[in-house]
Amino acid sequence: MQLGAFNEAPELAGRRTIPFDYAFRYELTGRPGNVINKTVTVSIEAPFVAVSIGYGVVPKVTPIVFGPKPPPIIITAASAKLPLRAIDLGAIIDGLDSKLRETSRLLKRESVAEAVFKNGIKLNPDIAEFALQNGGSIPLDSSALASLFQAVAAPPENIQFLYAIFDEGSGREFQSEPILNIAGLGISNGDRPFRYFGQPIAFAPQSTIRMEVREVSDFQGELHVTLHGYKVLGSAGAPTATIQRRAARIRRR
């Protein structure tokens, strides 16, 4: 992160610090260009010093369970069965298309189908073991065929977003322009999903920290961003400073 002006971190001599994190949570819609702002307010008890920033994502899993389009013999004979190895790709594509047609909430059917085939499909875990017996040659009845496949959720590492941090109280911006998560934080599979700031950033008590996120990818799910740091007890202007001065007067008596 390219940081510009900083709030100076308080001097720590004679003061107690406690670890503390401030967290932001975003609902990603999967619409590139969508901008979401979230704020947190630093508590009145002490300044907060941010040392690093990290993030993680929770994919929105909306399973699409479907089956291949059955050949004419299956359609006309309710008792007819079909093994897994006899199903071709065309039947799978037609089955997914049919499923999306009957699911009215999926308005952009073509884009959903495209996303499914880019991310992948798999056998329904409830049926997979049975369907794969004898090398996939076990005949499956119509009820098993209708729920044989399941869409795979987008991999979390595919997420891309721009982020920017602001101190609403001082009006400071901590970057020249919004930063791409991969450039600033790393990817969400655990390969450097956080970074230390070039210099710790101090936020005064009751100040408001705003973080703006702009969606870049079509990833849907929850985005969690955390500022890691500590609170400095006993700082001037904070309630803990008053407590320390009173305690000092009592000791002198």
GROMACS elastic network, one bead per residue, 0.5 to 0.9 nm:
[ bonds ]
;  ai    aj funct       b0    kb
    1   174     6  0.79315   500
    1   175     6  0.65049   500
    1   179     6  0.71635   500
    1   183     6  0.83864   500
    1   184     6  0.56075   500
    1   185     6  0.84689   500
    1   195     6  0.85882   500
    1   197     6  0.71266   500
    1   198     6  0.78694   500
    2   174     6  0.70564   500
    2   175     6  0.50853   500
    2   176     6  0.67316   500
    2   177     6  0.87612   500
    2   179     6  0.87315   500
    2   184     6  0.89570   500
    2   197     6  0.89221   500
    2   198     6  0.82327   500
    3     6     6  0.74819   500
    3   173     6  0.80370   500
    3   175     6  0.50152   500
    3   176     6  0.75444   500
    3   197     6  0.80436   500
    3   198     6  0.73692   500
    3   199     6  0.83451   500
    4   172     6  0.84424   500
    4   173     6  0.72671   500
    4   174     6  0.55521   500
    4   175     6  0.62168   500
    4   176     6  0.73971   500
    5   172     6  0.69466   500
    5   173     6  0.76267   500
    5   174     6  0.69215   500
    6     9     6  0.86653   500
    6   172     6  0.80645   500
    6   174     6  0.77543   500
    6   199     6  0.78498   500
    6   200     6  0.81809   500
    6   201     6  0.61049   500
    6   202     6  0.77301   500
    7   172     6  0.88898   500
    7   200     6  0.83688   500
    7   201     6  0.56198   500
    7   202     6  0.51589   500
    7   203     6  0.69235   500
    7   204     6  0.87642   500
    8    11     6  0.89485   500
    8   199     6  0.89400   500
    8   200     6  0.79180   500
    8   201     6  0.67405   500
    8   202     6  0.60170   500
    8   203     6  0.89046   500
    9    12     6  0.86310   500
    9    47     6  0.89466   500
    9    48     6  0.88855   500
    9    49     6  0.65722   500
    9   199     6  0.88389   500
    9   200     6  0.65956   500
    9   201     6  0.63490   500
    9   202     6  0.50100   500
    9   203     6  0.84335   500
   10    47     6  0.81991   500
   10    49     6  0.83613   500
   10   202     6  0.74001   500
   10   232     6  0.74822   500
   10   235     6  0.74493   500
   11    14     6  0.86967   500
   11    15     6  0.80865   500
   11   232     6  0.88873   500
   11   235     6  0.86423   500
   12    15     6  0.52491   500
   12    16     6  0.73785   500
   12    17     6  0.78861   500
   12   232     6  0.73710   500
   12   235     6  0.89051   500
   13    16     6  0.84916   500
   14   234     6  0.85380   500
   15   232     6  0.67380   500
   15   233     6  0.60484   500
   15   234     6  0.57877   500
   15   235     6  0.75725   500
   16   231     6  0.84136   500
   16   232     6  0.61140   500
   16   233     6  0.53485   500
   16   234     6  0.71073   500
   17   230     6  0.62821   500
   17   231     6  0.54894   500
   17   233     6  0.59034   500
   17   234     6  0.89642   500
   18   229     6  0.86860   500
   18   230     6  0.53669   500
   18   231     6  0.53603   500
   18   232     6  0.68608   500
   18   233     6  0.77778   500
   19   228     6  0.81091   500
   19   229     6  0.60192   500
   19   231     6  0.64348   500
   20    48     6  0.78939   500
   20    49     6  0.87857   500
   20    50     6  0.88706   500
   20   227     6  0.86617   500
   20   228     6  0.65958   500
   20   229     6  0.54490   500
   20   231     6  0.62850   500
   21    48     6  0.88406   500
   21    50     6  0.80955   500
   21   226     6  0.65153   500
   21   227     6  0.55327   500
   21   229     6  0.57712   500
   21   230     6  0.70934   500
   22    40     6  0.72781   500
   22    41     6  0.89670   500
   22    42     6  0.83793   500
   22    50     6  0.87769   500
   22   225     6  0.85561   500
   22   226     6  0.57054   500
   22   227     6  0.52098   500
   22   228     6  0.68460   500
   22   229     6  0.82750   500
   23    40     6  0.78063   500
   23   224     6  0.70337   500
   23   225     6  0.57963   500
   23   227     6  0.63350   500
   23   228     6  0.86672   500
   24    38     6  0.66074   500
   24    39     6  0.74105   500
   24    40     6  0.75085   500
   24   211     6  0.78266   500
   24   223     6  0.81348   500
   24   224     6  0.57885   500
   24   225     6  0.51167   500
   24   226     6  0.61966   500
   24   227     6  0.84761   500
   25    38     6  0.76648   500
   25   222     6  0.68851   500
   25   223     6  0.57148   500
   25   225     6  0.64542   500
   25   226     6  0.87489   500
   26    36     6  0.72964   500
   26    37     6  0.84165   500
   26    38     6  0.76957   500
   26   213     6  0.82343   500
   26   221     6  0.83514   500
   26   222     6  0.56757   500
   26   224     6  0.64942   500
   26   225     6  0.83541   500
   27    36     6  0.84984   500
   27   220     6  0.77005   500
   27   221     6  0.60151   500
   27   223     6  0.64404   500
   28    31     6  0.78927   500
   28    34     6  0.85237   500
   28    36     6  0.85270   500
   28    60     6  0.89410   500
   28   215     6  0.72433   500
   28   218     6  0.86258   500
   28   219     6  0.69568   500
   28   220     6  0.51252   500
   28   221     6  0.52680   500
   28   222     6  0.59500   500
   28   223     6  0.67887   500
   29    32     6  0.84647   500
   29    34     6  0.77834   500
   29   215     6  0.81601   500
   29   218     6  0.75647   500
   29   219     6  0.72541   500
   29   220     6  0.52229   500
   29   221     6  0.71270   500
   30    34     6  0.82795   500
   30   215     6  0.71916   500
   30   216     6  0.82649   500
   30   217     6  0.64545   500
   30   221     6  0.80371   500
   31    34     6  0.57797   500
   31   215     6  0.66478   500
   31   216     6  0.76396   500
   31   217     6  0.72497   500
   31   218     6  0.56386   500
   31   219     6  0.80176   500
   31   220     6  0.84646   500
   32    35     6  0.87663   500
   32   161     6  0.86588   500
   32   214     6  0.76241   500
   32   217     6  0.55608   500
   32   218     6  0.61332   500
   32   219     6  0.88708   500
   33   214     6  0.58949   500
   33   215     6  0.53121   500
   33   216     6  0.60525   500
   33   217     6  0.86811   500
   34   213     6  0.82774   500
   34   214     6  0.56194   500
   34   215     6  0.53619   500
   34   216     6  0.80284   500
   35   212     6  0.70554   500
   35   213     6  0.57508   500
   35   215     6  0.64855   500
   36   211     6  0.84428   500
   36   212     6  0.58324   500
   36   213     6  0.52375   500
   36   214     6  0.63424   500
   36   215     6  0.82405   500
   37   210     6  0.68658   500
   37   211     6  0.58474   500
   37   213     6  0.63290   500
   37   214     6  0.87311   500
   38   209     6  0.84212   500
   38   210     6  0.57637   500
   38   211     6  0.55651   500
   38   212     6  0.65741   500
   38   213     6  0.84304   500
   39   208     6  0.65058   500
   39   209     6  0.54756   500
   39   211     6  0.62992   500
   39   212     6  0.87455   500
   40   207     6  0.85111   500
   40   208     6  0.57517   500
   40   209     6  0.53829   500
   40   210     6  0.66712   500
   40   211     6  0.87116   500
   41    44     6  0.89143   500
   41   205     6  0.82058   500
   41   206     6  0.57660   500
   41   207     6  0.57066   500
   41   209     6  0.62517   500
   41   210     6  0.88090   500
   42    45     6  0.85575   500
   42    46     6  0.80636   500
   42    47     6  0.72715   500
   42    48     6  0.67718   500
   42   203     6  0.72643   500
   42   204     6  0.71760   500
   42   205     6  0.53747   500
   42   207     6  0.54520   500
   42   208     6  0.63065   500
   42   209     6  0.75914   500
   43    46     6  0.67090   500
   43    47     6  0.78385   500
   43    48     6  0.83943   500
   43   204     6  0.88582   500
   43   205     6  0.56119   500
   43   206     6  0.53612   500
   43   207     6  0.80246   500
   44    47     6  0.78054   500
   44   204     6  0.84771   500
   44   206     6  0.51940   500
   44   207     6  0.86874   500
   44   238     6  0.65809   500
   44   239     6  0.73987   500
   45   205     6  0.66400   500
   45   206     6  0.85963   500
   45   231     6  0.86484   500
   45   232     6  0.89644   500
   45   233     6  0.74301   500
   45   234     6  0.88468   500
   45   238     6  0.55037   500
   45   239     6  0.55294   500
   45   240     6  0.62566   500
   46   204     6  0.73749   500
   46   205     6  0.54626   500
   46   206     6  0.87208   500
   46   231     6  0.58883   500
   46   232     6  0.57086   500
   46   233     6  0.54927   500
   46   234     6  0.72941   500
   46   235     6  0.65443   500
   46   236     6  0.88135   500
   46   237     6  0.84103   500
   46   238     6  0.54353   500
   46   239     6  0.74123   500
   46   240     6  0.70137   500
   46   241     6  0.87009   500
   47   202     6  0.67131   500
   47   203     6  0.56460   500
   47   206     6  0.83431   500
   47   207     6  0.88114   500
   47   230     6  0.84967   500
   47   231     6  0.56535   500
   47   232     6  0.57781   500
   47   233     6  0.76488   500
   47   235     6  0.72427   500
   47   238     6  0.77633   500
   48   201     6  0.82237   500
   48   202     6  0.56852   500
   48   203     6  0.51716   500
   48   204     6  0.65840   500
   48   205     6  0.72095   500
   48   229     6  0.71094   500
   48   230     6  0.58442   500
   48   232     6  0.66907   500
   49   200     6  0.62835   500
   49   201     6  0.54213   500
   49   203     6  0.61697   500
   49   204     6  0.87146   500
   49   228     6  0.83467   500
   49   229     6  0.54389   500
   49   230     6  0.54273   500
   49   231     6  0.61884   500
   49   232     6  0.76516   500
   50    53     6  0.78310   500
   50   197     6  0.79876   500
   50   199     6  0.89735   500
   50   200     6  0.55632   500
   50   201     6  0.51075   500
   50   202     6  0.62948   500
   50   203     6  0.78753   500
   50   227     6  0.59431   500
   50   228     6  0.56484   500
   50   230     6  0.68013   500
   50   231     6  0.89222   500
   51   195     6  0.88425   500
   51   196     6  0.59556   500
   51   197     6  0.58530   500
   51   198     6  0.86464   500
   51   199     6  0.74007   500
   51   201     6  0.67488   500
   51   202     6  0.89328   500
   51   227     6  0.73738   500
   51   228     6  0.57382   500
   51   230     6  0.79064   500
   52   194     6  0.70528   500
   52   195     6  0.55248   500
   52   197     6  0.53023   500
   52   198     6  0.89280   500
   52   200     6  0.77020   500
   52   226     6  0.83976   500
   52   227     6  0.59703   500
   52   228     6  0.51570   500
   52   229     6  0.67753   500
   53   185     6  0.77943   500
   53   193     6  0.86693   500
   53   194     6  0.54010   500
   53   195     6  0.56332   500
   53   196     6  0.64880   500
   53   197     6  0.75108   500
   53   225     6  0.72670   500
   53   226     6  0.56891   500
   53   228     6  0.58773   500
   53   229     6  0.88489   500
   54   185     6  0.67868   500
   54   192     6  0.87247   500
   54   193     6  0.57228   500
   54   195     6  0.64929   500
   54   196     6  0.88272   500
   54   224     6  0.84091   500
   54   225     6  0.57982   500
   54   226     6  0.53604   500
   54   227     6  0.67162   500
   54   228     6  0.76641   500
   55   185     6  0.77910   500
   55   188     6  0.72548   500
   55   193     6  0.60569   500
   55   194     6  0.64493   500
   55   223     6  0.72324   500
   55   224     6  0.54239   500
   55   226     6  0.60737   500
   55   227     6  0.89342   500
   56   156     6  0.86850   500
   56   187     6  0.89340   500
   56   188     6  0.57757   500
   56   189     6  0.83892   500
   56   190     6  0.85874   500
   56   193     6  0.73001   500
   56   222     6  0.84419   500
   56   223     6  0.61179   500
   56   224     6  0.53138   500
   56   225     6  0.66942   500
   56   226     6  0.88328   500
   57   156     6  0.65405   500
   57   157     6  0.89326   500
   57   159     6  0.83744   500
   57   188     6  0.68717   500
   57   221     6  0.69684   500
   57   222     6  0.55596   500
   57   224     6  0.60285   500
   57   225     6  0.87432   500
   58    61     6  0.87964   500
   58   156     6  0.74252   500
   58   220     6  0.86803   500
   58   221     6  0.55569   500
   58   222     6  0.50124   500
   58   223     6  0.66089   500
   58   224     6  0.82047   500
   59   153     6  0.71073   500
   59   154     6  0.72520   500
   59   155     6  0.78378   500
   59   156     6  0.64845   500
   59   219     6  0.76559   500
   59   220     6  0.61556   500
   59   222     6  0.64421   500
   59   223     6  0.86346   500
   60   153     6  0.75947   500
   60   154     6  0.87618   500
   60   219     6  0.84594   500
   60   220     6  0.55156   500
   60   222     6  0.70966   500
   61   152     6  0.85029   500
   61   153     6  0.60565   500
   61   154     6  0.87672   500
   61   220     6  0.85242   500
   61   221     6  0.78507   500
   62   151     6  0.87124   500
   62   153     6  0.78709   500
   63   150     6  0.65390   500
   63   151     6  0.61227   500
   63   152     6  0.75875   500
   63   153     6  0.78296   500
   64    96     6  0.86745   500
   64    99     6  0.83244   500
   64   100     6  0.87148   500
   64   149     6  0.82813   500
   64   150     6  0.55621   500
   64   151     6  0.53073   500
   64   152     6  0.83961   500
   65    96     6  0.86666   500
   65    99     6  0.82928   500
   65   124     6  0.73804   500
   65   146     6  0.82397   500
   65   147     6  0.55976   500
   65   148     6  0.73697   500
   65   149     6  0.57776   500
   65   151     6  0.66861   500
   66    92     6  0.86372   500
   66    95     6  0.65956   500
   66    96     6  0.61646   500
   66    98     6  0.87428   500
   66    99     6  0.62758   500
   66   124     6  0.88742   500
   66   145     6  0.81973   500
   66   146     6  0.57848   500
   66   148     6  0.63326   500
   66   149     6  0.53817   500
   66   150     6  0.62732   500
   66   151     6  0.83589   500
   67    70     6  0.83089   500
   67    91     6  0.85709   500
   67    92     6  0.68190   500
   67    95     6  0.55273   500
   67    96     6  0.71148   500
   67    99     6  0.82384   500
   67   144     6  0.82159   500
   67   145     6  0.53107   500
   67   147     6  0.50309   500
   67   148     6  0.51273   500
   67   149     6  0.56954   500
   67   150     6  0.84035   500
   68    71     6  0.89885   500
   68    87     6  0.72948   500
   68    88     6  0.84319   500
   68    89     6  0.85333   500
   68    90     6  0.83510   500
   68    93     6  0.72912   500
   68    94     6  0.67084   500
   68    96     6  0.71900   500
   68   145     6  0.68408   500
   68   146     6  0.70041   500
   68   147     6  0.86705   500
   68   148     6  0.77208   500
   68   149     6  0.79863   500
   69    90     6  0.84003   500
   69    92     6  0.64436   500
   69    93     6  0.80605   500
   69    94     6  0.56693   500
   69    96     6  0.82181   500
   69    98     6  0.79239   500
   69   145     6  0.88786   500
   69   146     6  0.85005   500
   70    73     6  0.78026   500
   70    74     6  0.56619   500
   70    75     6  0.63157   500
   70    82     6  0.84856   500
   70    87     6  0.85909   500
   70    91     6  0.69786   500
   70    95     6  0.81140   500
   70   142     6  0.85105   500
   70   145     6  0.82286   500
   70   146     6  0.89229   500
   71    74     6  0.55347   500
   71    75     6  0.65088   500
   71    76     6  0.89608   500
   71    91     6  0.80777   500
   72    76     6  0.61209   500
   72    77     6  0.84185   500
   73    76     6  0.53710   500
   73    77     6  0.59663   500
   73    78     6  0.88299   500
   73    80     6  0.70998   500
   74    77     6  0.52372   500
   74    78     6  0.64318   500
   74    79     6  0.77682   500
   74    80     6  0.53829   500
   74    81     6  0.68519   500
   74    82     6  0.77824   500
   74   142     6  0.77050   500
   75    78     6  0.67098   500
   75    80     6  0.84203   500
   75   142     6  0.89857   500
   76    80     6  0.84604   500
   77    80     6  0.53632   500
   77    81     6  0.88796   500
   78    81     6  0.83734   500
   78   141     6  0.84390   500
   78   142     6  0.71885   500
   79   141     6  0.72027   500
   79   142     6  0.78254   500
   80   139     6  0.88202   500
   80   140     6  0.86594   500
   80   141     6  0.68471   500
   80   142     6  0.77047   500
   81   139     6  0.52283   500
   81   140     6  0.51370   500
   81   142     6  0.67762   500
   81   145     6  0.87248   500
   82    85     6  0.85117   500
   82    86     6  0.67252   500
   82    87     6  0.77962   500
   82   137     6  0.84663   500
   82   138     6  0.78816   500
   82   140     6  0.51321   500
   82   141     6  0.67431   500
   82   142     6  0.82164   500
   82   145     6  0.79112   500
   83    86     6  0.55312   500
   83    87     6  0.72263   500
   83   131     6  0.74269   500
   83   136     6  0.62293   500
   83   138     6  0.52015   500
   83   140     6  0.54667   500
   83   141     6  0.86891   500
   83   145     6  0.89204   500
   84    87     6  0.56028   500
   84    88     6  0.89355   500
   84   131     6  0.62675   500
   84   132     6  0.73406   500
   84   135     6  0.86488   500
   84   136     6  0.50217   500
   84   137     6  0.62340   500
   84   138     6  0.72287   500
   84   139     6  0.74803   500
   84   140     6  0.74557   500
   84   145     6  0.86574   500
   84   148     6  0.88948   500
   85    88     6  0.79127   500
   85   132     6  0.88701   500
   85   135     6  0.77731   500
   85   136     6  0.53176   500
   85   137     6  0.60403   500
   85   138     6  0.87804   500
   86   136     6  0.85381   500
   86   137     6  0.79587   500
   87    90     6  0.84035   500
   87    91     6  0.65860   500
   87    92     6  0.75146   500
   88    91     6  0.55303   500
   88    92     6  0.67162   500
   89    92     6  0.50476   500
   89    93     6  0.62606   500
   89    94     6  0.86071   500
   90    93     6  0.51478   500
   90    94     6  0.61253   500
   90    95     6  0.84627   500
   91    94     6  0.50988   500
   91    95     6  0.59731   500
   91    96     6  0.86324   500
   92    95     6  0.50070   500
   92    96     6  0.62313   500
   92    97     6  0.86055   500
   92   149     6  0.84775   500
   93    96     6  0.52400   500
   93    97     6  0.61992   500
   93    98     6  0.86255   500
   93   113     6  0.85891   500
   93   117     6  0.89681   500
   94    97     6  0.50544   500
   94    98     6  0.61162   500
   94    99     6  0.86059   500
   95    98     6  0.51154   500
   95    99     6  0.62060   500
   95   100     6  0.87196   500
   95   146     6  0.87173   500
   96    99     6  0.50246   500
   96   100     6  0.62134   500
   96   101     6  0.86142   500
   96   113     6  0.72816   500
   97   100     6  0.52103   500
   97   101     6  0.62185   500
   97   102     6  0.89050   500
   97   109     6  0.79265   500
   97   110     6  0.84920   500
   97   113     6  0.71658   500
   98   101     6  0.51233   500
   98   102     6  0.65876   500
   98   103     6  0.88863   500
   99   102     6  0.54528   500
   99   103     6  0.64228   500
  100   103     6  0.50457   500
  100   104     6  0.75676   500
  100   105     6  0.89559   500
  100   106     6  0.67976   500
  100   107     6  0.89112   500
  100   109     6  0.61300   500
  100   110     6  0.88530   500
  100   112     6  0.82417   500
  100   113     6  0.78745   500
  101   104     6  0.68672   500
  101   106     6  0.82492   500
  101   109     6  0.72506   500
  102   105     6  0.89996   500
  103   106     6  0.59902   500
  103   107     6  0.85126   500
  104   107     6  0.65245   500
  105   108     6  0.89375   500
  106   109     6  0.58519   500
  106   112     6  0.75132   500
  107   110     6  0.87946   500
  107   112     6  0.87650   500
  108   111     6  0.55967   500
  108   112     6  0.63732   500
  108   113     6  0.88406   500
  109   112     6  0.51725   500
  109   113     6  0.62060   500
  109   114     6  0.86158   500
  110   113     6  0.52077   500
  110   114     6  0.61841   500
  110   115     6  0.86539   500
  111   114     6  0.50189   500
  111   115     6  0.61388   500
  111   116     6  0.86184   500
  112   115     6  0.50713   500
  112   116     6  0.61681   500
  112   117     6  0.87925   500
  113   116     6  0.50725   500
  113   117     6  0.64035   500
  113   118     6  0.86393   500
  114   117     6  0.53989   500
  114   118     6  0.61867   500
  114   119     6  0.86327   500
  115   118     6  0.50551   500
  115   119     6  0.60080   500
  115   120     6  0.82003   500
  115   154     6  0.81735   500
  116   119     6  0.52892   500
  116   120     6  0.56659   500
  116   121     6  0.67909   500
  116   151     6  0.59112   500
  116   152     6  0.68819   500
  116   153     6  0.79889   500
  116   154     6  0.83857   500
  117   121     6  0.67891   500
  117   151     6  0.82258   500
  117   152     6  0.88184   500
  118   121     6  0.88957   500
  118   154     6  0.85758   500
  119   151     6  0.79671   500
  119   152     6  0.60832   500
  119   153     6  0.66354   500
  119   154     6  0.54477   500
  119   155     6  0.73855   500
  120   150     6  0.89162   500
  120   151     6  0.63857   500
  120   152     6  0.52687   500
  120   153     6  0.78499   500
  120   154     6  0.82827   500
  121   149     6  0.67244   500
  121   150     6  0.56632   500
  121   152     6  0.51359   500
  121   153     6  0.87834   500
  122   125     6  0.82716   500
  122   128     6  0.87820   500
  122   148     6  0.86353   500
  122   149     6  0.56797   500
  122   150     6  0.54228   500
  122   151     6  0.64542   500
  122   152     6  0.66260   500
  123   126     6  0.83873   500
  123   127     6  0.71647   500
  123   128     6  0.53624   500
  123   131     6  0.85727   500
  123   147     6  0.88063   500
  123   148     6  0.58382   500
  123   150     6  0.59497   500
  123   151     6  0.87137   500
  124   127     6  0.54963   500
  124   128     6  0.56735   500
  124   147     6  0.68595   500
  124   148     6  0.53616   500
  124   150     6  0.52992   500
  124   151     6  0.88101   500
  125   128     6  0.50951   500
  125   129     6  0.74174   500
  125   148     6  0.87205   500
  125   149     6  0.86713   500
  125   150     6  0.84690   500
  126   129     6  0.75781   500
  126   130     6  0.85326   500
  126   148     6  0.85906   500
  127   130     6  0.55996   500
  127   131     6  0.60467   500
  127   132     6  0.86602   500
  127   144     6  0.71306   500
  127   147     6  0.80760   500
  127   148     6  0.64933   500
  127   149     6  0.87990   500
  128   131     6  0.51004   500
  128   132     6  0.60685   500
  128   133     6  0.87887   500
  128   148     6  0.75649   500
  128   149     6  0.87472   500
  129   132     6  0.54275   500
  129   133     6  0.66370   500
  130   133     6  0.55130   500
  130   136     6  0.84282   500
  130   138     6  0.76671   500
  130   140     6  0.89208   500
  131   134     6  0.85866   500
  131   135     6  0.84491   500
  131   136     6  0.56291   500
  131   137     6  0.76883   500
  131   138     6  0.62442   500
  131   139     6  0.80050   500
  131   140     6  0.71703   500
  131   144     6  0.87086   500
  131   148     6  0.83053   500
  132   135     6  0.55118   500
  132   137     6  0.73592   500
  132   138     6  0.73931   500
  133   136     6  0.53955   500
  133   137     6  0.68077   500
  133   138     6  0.61528   500
  134   137     6  0.55732   500
  134   138     6  0.65042   500
  135   138     6  0.79475   500
  136   139     6  0.83638   500
  137   140     6  0.88900   500
  140   143     6  0.80326   500
  140   144     6  0.58761   500
  140   145     6  0.61991   500
  141   144     6  0.54801   500
  141   145     6  0.62227   500
  141   146     6  0.87349   500
  142   145     6  0.50187   500
  142   146     6  0.60694   500
  142   147     6  0.89760   500
  143   146     6  0.52471   500
  143   147     6  0.69588   500
  143   148     6  0.87592   500
  144   147     6  0.56503   500
  144   148     6  0.59249   500
  145   149     6  0.82715   500
  146   149     6  0.81879   500
  147   150     6  0.76227   500
  152   155     6  0.85587   500
  153   156     6  0.86488   500
  154   157     6  0.84854   500
  154   158     6  0.70819   500
  154   159     6  0.86347   500
  154   219     6  0.68756   500
  154   220     6  0.82584   500
  155   158     6  0.56429   500
  155   159     6  0.78620   500
  155   189     6  0.89187   500
  155   219     6  0.86620   500
  156   159     6  0.57914   500
  156   187     6  0.84156   500
  156   188     6  0.62214   500
  156   189     6  0.68050   500
  156   219     6  0.79194   500
  157   160     6  0.82558   500
  157   187     6  0.56029   500
  157   188     6  0.51436   500
  157   189     6  0.55701   500
  157   190     6  0.89829   500
  158   187     6  0.81086   500
  158   188     6  0.83413   500
  158   217     6  0.75548   500
  158   218     6  0.88611   500
  158   219     6  0.72463   500
  159   181     6  0.86625   500
  159   182     6  0.89880   500
  159   187     6  0.79269   500
  159   188     6  0.77274   500
  159   215     6  0.87323   500
  159   216     6  0.78976   500
  159   217     6  0.58695   500
  159   218     6  0.76453   500
  159   219     6  0.56091   500
  159   220     6  0.86107   500
  160   180     6  0.70482   500
  160   181     6  0.62754   500
  160   182     6  0.71264   500
  160   187     6  0.85749   500
  160   215     6  0.67964   500
  160   216     6  0.52958   500
  160   217     6  0.51747   500
  160   218     6  0.84277   500
  160   219     6  0.78201   500
  161   179     6  0.81530   500
  161   180     6  0.57851   500
  161   181     6  0.56939   500
  161   182     6  0.82942   500
  161   213     6  0.65664   500
  161   214     6  0.55926   500
  161   217     6  0.68304   500
  162   178     6  0.54972   500
  162   179     6  0.50444   500
  162   181     6  0.59099   500
  162   212     6  0.80015   500
  162   213     6  0.55703   500
  162   214     6  0.50139   500
  162   215     6  0.65670   500
  162   216     6  0.70357   500
  163   177     6  0.87645   500
  163   178     6  0.51269   500
  163   179     6  0.53160   500
  163   180     6  0.66011   500
  163   181     6  0.69039   500
  163   211     6  0.69111   500
  163   212     6  0.54871   500
  163   214     6  0.64514   500
  163   215     6  0.89548   500
  164   173     6  0.78007   500
  164   174     6  0.72609   500
  164   175     6  0.67330   500
  164   177     6  0.72062   500
  164   179     6  0.65030   500
  164   210     6  0.82837   500
  164   211     6  0.56509   500
  164   212     6  0.52053   500
  164   213     6  0.67851   500
  164   214     6  0.89386   500
  165   172     6  0.87366   500
  165   173     6  0.62720   500
  165   174     6  0.57782   500
  165   175     6  0.73558   500
  165   178     6  0.84111   500
  165   209     6  0.72456   500
  165   210     6  0.58763   500
  165   212     6  0.65411   500
  166   169     6  0.88532   500
  166   170     6  0.87625   500
  166   171     6  0.69199   500
  166   172     6  0.57973   500
  166   174     6  0.62462   500
  166   175     6  0.87113   500
  166   208     6  0.84407   500
  166   209     6  0.58950   500
  166   210     6  0.51128   500
  166   211     6  0.63198   500
  166   212     6  0.82706   500
  167   170     6  0.57317   500
  167   171     6  0.54948   500
  167   172     6  0.52227   500
  167   173     6  0.66086   500
  167   174     6  0.82073   500
  167   203     6  0.75813   500
  167   207     6  0.72969   500
  167   208     6  0.61419   500
  167   210     6  0.64073   500
  167   211     6  0.89806   500
  168   172     6  0.70604   500
  168   173     6  0.87608   500
  168   207     6  0.70225   500
  168   208     6  0.53565   500
  168   209     6  0.60528   500
  168   210     6  0.66255   500
  169   172     6  0.79815   500
  169   203     6  0.89390   500
  169   204     6  0.86398   500
  169   206     6  0.87639   500
  169   207     6  0.55207   500
  169   208     6  0.61705   500
  169   209     6  0.81341   500
  170   207     6  0.83869   500
  173   176     6  0.75298   500
  173   177     6  0.88167   500
  174   177     6  0.86865   500
  175   178     6  0.67502   500
  175   179     6  0.76655   500
  176   179     6  0.86725   500
  178   212     6  0.83195   500
  178   213     6  0.83724   500
  178   214     6  0.84312   500
  179   182     6  0.85191   500
  179   183     6  0.69602   500
  179   184     6  0.62977   500
  180   183     6  0.53139   500
  180   184     6  0.61896   500
  180   185     6  0.81675   500
  180   216     6  0.88100   500
  181   184     6  0.51458   500
  181   185     6  0.52246   500
  181   186     6  0.62837   500
  181   187     6  0.73372   500
  181   193     6  0.88720   500
  182   185     6  0.54957   500
  182   187     6  0.54927   500
  182   188     6  0.86588   500
  182   193     6  0.85560   500
  183   186     6  0.62639   500
  183   187     6  0.88632   500
  184   194     6  0.81092   500
  184   195     6  0.74312   500
  185   188     6  0.86250   500
  185   192     6  0.64621   500
  185   193     6  0.52335   500
  185   195     6  0.58152   500
  186   189     6  0.87164   500
  186   190     6  0.81146   500
  186   191     6  0.61856   500
  186   194     6  0.67795   500
  186   195     6  0.83618   500
  187   190     6  0.66875   500
  187   191     6  0.58430   500
  187   192     6  0.67322   500
  187   193     6  0.56817   500
  187   194     6  0.89628   500
  188   191     6  0.68207   500
  188   192     6  0.79335   500
  188   193     6  0.55600   500
  189   192     6  0.84651   500
  189   193     6  0.74824   500
  190   193     6  0.54779   500
  190   194     6  0.88451   500
  191   194     6  0.87350   500
  192   195     6  0.71729   500
  196   199     6  0.80991   500
  196   200     6  0.82730   500
  196   228     6  0.89923   500
  197   200     6  0.59638   500
  197   201     6  0.78261   500
  200   229     6  0.84197   500
  203   206     6  0.84453   500
  203   207     6  0.63499   500
  203   208     6  0.82157   500
  203   209     6  0.79906   500
  204   207     6  0.54935   500
  204   208     6  0.87958   500
  205   208     6  0.88221   500
  205   237     6  0.83786   500
  205   238     6  0.70799   500
  215   218     6  0.77245   500
  215   219     6  0.83810   500
  216   219     6  0.84924   500
  217   220     6  0.87624   500
  232   235     6  0.63614   500
  233   238     6  0.77915   500
  233   239     6  0.86034   500
  233   240     6  0.56536   500
  233   241     6  0.70248   500
  234   237     6  0.85805   500
  234   238     6  0.67456   500
  234   239     6  0.75814   500
  234   242     6  0.75248   500
  234   243     6  0.77489   500
  234   244     6  0.63967   500
  234   245     6  0.87839   500
  235   238     6  0.57330   500
  235   239     6  0.83706   500
  235   240     6  0.70071   500
  235   241     6  0.54223   500
  236   239     6  0.84199   500
  236   240     6  0.84338   500
  236   241     6  0.57299   500
  236   242     6  0.83048   500
  237   240     6  0.84703   500
  237   241     6  0.67881   500
  237   242     6  0.81512   500
  238   241     6  0.54717   500
  238   242     6  0.72110   500
  239   242     6  0.53629   500
  239   243     6  0.65820   500
  239   244     6  0.89427   500
  240   243     6  0.50221   500
  240   244     6  0.62943   500
  240   245     6  0.87991   500
  241   244     6  0.51746   500
  241   245     6  0.63631   500
  241   246     6  0.87647   500
  242   245     6  0.52031   500
  242   246     6  0.62645   500
  242   247     6  0.85954   500
  243   246     6  0.52420   500
  243   247     6  0.61651   500
  243   248     6  0.86691   500
  244   247     6  0.50223   500
  244   248     6  0.61732   500
  244   249     6  0.87571   500
  245   248     6  0.50481   500
  245   249     6  0.63482   500
  245   250     6  0.87351   500
  246   249     6  0.51542   500
  246   250     6  0.62934   500
  246   251     6  0.87250   500
  247   250     6  0.51290   500
  247   251     6  0.62885   500
  247   252     6  0.88203   500
  248   251     6  0.51142   500
  248   252     6  0.63377   500
  248   253     6  0.88540   500
  249   252     6  0.51796   500
  249   253     6  0.64685   500
  250   253     6  0.52984   500
